[in-house]
Amino acid sequence: MKIYQSRIFAKKVKKLTKAQKASLDEEIKIIVRDPEIGTEKKGDLRGIFVYKFKIQTLQYLLLYRFTETQIELIMLGPYENYYQKLKNYIK
């Protein structure tokens, strides 16, 4: 399965420390094994899944969408203003 990153996702990952990146890689492996593990959004965000996990003490949300052959990692970040940023990105 191919994994693609959006520019927004790649920028956030660059700001993480090595330990945080290692934790993120483990979470991405979980998503690759079972892409339906996240919660699918409704309404105008249909088809986008949210996977929640913690890095150290901070809870992160990872938004992604997938087909049978690929996973697109859309956004990563804490909950604050998260869905508003996502709607701006989708438009």
Secondary structure, DSSP 4 states (H G I P E B T S, - for coil): -EEEE-HHHHHHHHTS-HHHHHHHHHHHHHHHH-GGGSEEP-GGGTT-EEEEEEETTEEEEEEEEE-SSEEEEEEEE-STTHHHHHHHHH-
